[in-house]
Amino acid sequence: MVRVLPILILSGCSLFPLGEADCRPPNWQQVGYAHGYGGHLPQDLRLMSECRERYGAEIDQTAYLEGWRDGYDEWDRLIGSMRNRTR
């Protein structure tokens, strides 16, 4: 089992490849906002080179990161207000 775990972890990306719908969202800023609002770290956009290679899709990194910052700021405010209530 110990030997299998690293293989499963490393193969995670190949098990769930990006589809064309993932590579061509209507608005990259909304995608970034959703990731940030969910409390997720920004996606490593270098890994999304698969979109360019497989589908010829370009990623608007500026819009994605702007949306992520806005969403993450809102998530952070919500989490902060919940922490203050429990004290």
N, C-alpha and C positions, 0 to 999 in steps of 0.2 A: 504494500500500500504506500509506503514512504517513497518508493521509486516512481510510482504512478502519478502521485500528486503534482510534482513539477511538470510532468508532461501535460497533464490536464490544464494546468494554469497557463503554460506557454501556448497551448493550442486553442485557448479560449477565443482569440480573434478569428481563427480560421473556422471555428464552429459556428460563429455568428457573424458572417461577413456583412458588410454594408450593402444594402440594396439600392437600386436607383432612386427610389422614393426618399431614402435617407440622404442621398447625395444632391437631390434637387428640391429642397423645401421651398415653399413660396417666399419665405422671409428668414434669412439667417439670423437677424436680430431677435426674432421670436424664438428661434431654437435656442440661442444663447440665454435669453431671459428664462425660458423653461428650465434649462440646466441650472442656472444660478438660483432661481426661486426654489428649486428642489434641494438646494444646499450642496450641490455637486461641484466639484472642482471643474474648471474649464477643460474641455476636451483637448487632448494633444492634437492640434490641427495637422501636425506633420504625419500622424498616422492616417489622416483622412486623404492622404495622397492616393489612396485606393480609389477614391471618387474620380480623380483626374484620370488615373490609368484605365479604369474599367469603363467609365461612362463619359469621360471628357468634361466633367462638371467642375466648375471653379467654386471655391469656397470664399465668401466675403468675410475674411478674418476680422476686419475692423468692425463690421456690423455685428458679428457673432460676439465679439468681446465687449462691445458697448452694451448689448442686450444682457450678456452674462453679468456684467457689473451692476446694472440696474436690478436684475432679478436677485442677485446675491445680497445687495444692500437691503432690499426689502425682506428677504429671508432672515438676514442678520437682525434687523429691527424686530421682527416677529419673535424670534428666538430670545432676544434680549428682553422683550416685554414679558414673555412667559417665565423667564428666570427670575425677574423682579417680583412676580406674583407669588412665587413659591417660597420666598424668603420671609 
